[in-house]
């Protein structure tokens, strides 16, 4: 059991499965005998809205999070918005797939270049790993598995206080039978994605169709 509290922030948009991911991490921590507090800091589950969830591993009951030890960015621009909660020691894992928010469309603002977003994040956090979510989703054939892909990458990066088997068991218990095989593939791709990181030149954008979960 960890004696130090580790704070994790999950950021993205509604429909990418952030709330489900946070709950899965909580389930896995409980199964591993780890104290954990899971909370939703900001946002709603509606499609396309900004969402932030916290997962705090280790001793303590408070769900307050001022600075994160780990930031898991399901979307680049949402990860950039989390800069105030980062510091030099923060470890950042970010999906390269871009989701054009309705506010950008409404205000007629272009989506910033991915290289520019990552450069700004690296000005604050020393360790930033970029993984290619769009390619994984193409292989899986389902946009609804992005959260499981991210969890696979997270555990393979060694950023969780439990192993891959415990996490996958928690995934199985939460996912619907119809998505089990797709999630299994997404999880495996996430686990192997760390060896194929930094897809900065692709700039793929994940469309809103099919993103219907928190």
N, C-alpha and C positions, 0 to 999 in steps of 0.2 A: 504494500500500500504506500502510495506517495505521501511524503511528509510535507511537501511544498505544494501550494496552490498554483495551478496553471490555468490562466485565463485564455479562452479561445473566443474569437468573434467570427461569426459567419455572416457574410454580406452578399446581397444579390438582389434579384427582383422577384416579385410574386409570380409563382408558377414554376420556379426552379426547384422546389422541394426543400427549401431551407429549414422550415419548421420540422418537417419529417426527419431531416438529417440530424437536427439537434436532438430530437427525441430518440433516434437510433443511438447516437453517441451516449445519451443518458442511460439507455437500456444496457448498452455494452459496459459502461462503467459500473453499473450496479452488479452486473453479472461477474465482473472482475473483482468485486469487493472494494471498489473505489468510491469515496464520497464524491457526489456531483450535484451541481445546481444548474438547471437549464431554464433559460428565460428568453422572452421576446422583448428586445429593447425598443424596437421601432418598426413601423410599417404595418401593412395589412396583407392578407393573403390574396388580395385581388391581383389579377394578372397585370404585370408591368409596373407595379408600384415598388418602391424601395423597401427592402426588408433587412433587418439586422436581428440576429439571435446570438445569445451568449451561452457558452458552456464552460462552467468553472469546475475543474477537477481538483480534488484534494480537500483538506479540512476547511470548514467554514460554512456558514449558512447564508451569507449575504449574496445577492445576485448582482451587486453593484460592480460595474466594470468601467474603469477610467482609462487604463492602458491595457492592451492585449499582448500576451506572450506570443500568440499565434493568430494570424488573420487568414481566413479561408475565403477567397474572393471568387464567387461564382460568375462574376461579370466584371470586366476591367474598370469601367467608369465608377461602378459602385465601390470597388476596392479603393479607388483613388479618393472617394469621399470619406473613407475610413481613416485617412491620414492622421487626423487629430488623436486617434486612439493607438497610433503606432509610435515606436521609439526605435533606436538603433538596434536593440536586441530582438525586436519583433521578427518572427519568422513568417513570411508571407507566401502563400500558395494561391496562385491565381489562374483561373481558366481564361484562355485567350478569346473565347467566343463572345462577341459583342451583341448586346441587345439594345436596340435603339428605343429609348424611352419616349413615351408619348409627349413628355414635356419638351424634348428636343424638337420633335416634329412640330408641335404647337408654336414654339418660339422660333422656328426655322433656323435652328442652330445645327451645325455639322457635328458629327461624332468626332471627338479628337483622335488623332493618330495613335495607334496602340503603342508605338515606340515612345511617344511623348508621355503617355500615361505611365508607362513603366519607368521611364527616366525620373519622373516626379516621385514615384513611390520609392525608388532606390535612393533618392536624396535623403530619405528618412530612415528606411529599413535596410539593414545591411544584407540580409538574406532573402532574396525574392526568387521564387521558382515559378516559371510559367509552363502550363501544360495545355495540350491541344485538345480541348473539349470538342470542337466541331468535327474533327476527324473521327473521334471515338463515337460520337452520336451517329455519324454516317455508317460506321461499321455495325453498330448495334441496331440501327433502324428505328430508334425511338428517342424523341427529344425528352421524354419523361424520365429518362435514366441518368440525366446529368448529375443529379445529387449523389447517386450511388457511385458513379464514376469518380466524383470528387472525394468521396469517402475512401475509395480504394487508393487513390493517390495520397491521401492524408495519412493512412496507416502505413503505407509503404515508405513514406518519408520519415517514419519513426517519431511522429509528433503526437502520438496517443499513448496513454498509460496502460494499454492492453494490446494483445496481438491480433493478427488478421482473422484468425478463426473465431475469436469471440465477437469481433465486429460483424463478420458475415452472418453468424447466428442471429445477431440482433437485426440485421437487414432482413433475413428470411422471415422473421416473426412479424415484421412490419409491412412487408410488401404483399400485394395482391397476387394470388396464384397465376393470374394471366400475365403478369409481368416478371415472374420469377426467373425465367431463362434469360430474358433481356437484361434484367438486373445482374444476373450472374456474369454475363458477358461484359457489361459495363464495369462491374467491380474488378474483374480480371484486367481489363484494359486500363483502368485507373491505377491498379497495382503496378503495371508495367510502364505507365506513362512517364514516370520519373526518369527513366533512361532515355526518353525522347522529348525532353523539355525544350523550352525556348522557341516555340513556333511563331515568332514575332512577325514574320513577313507575310503570313497568310491573311490576317485581318478578317477572318470569317465572321459573319454576323448570324446569330441564331434568330430566326423569325419567331414571331409571337405565336404562331399556330402550334397547338399541341402543348403549350405551357399552361397547365390548368391547375397546378397544385401550389400550396404554400411552401 
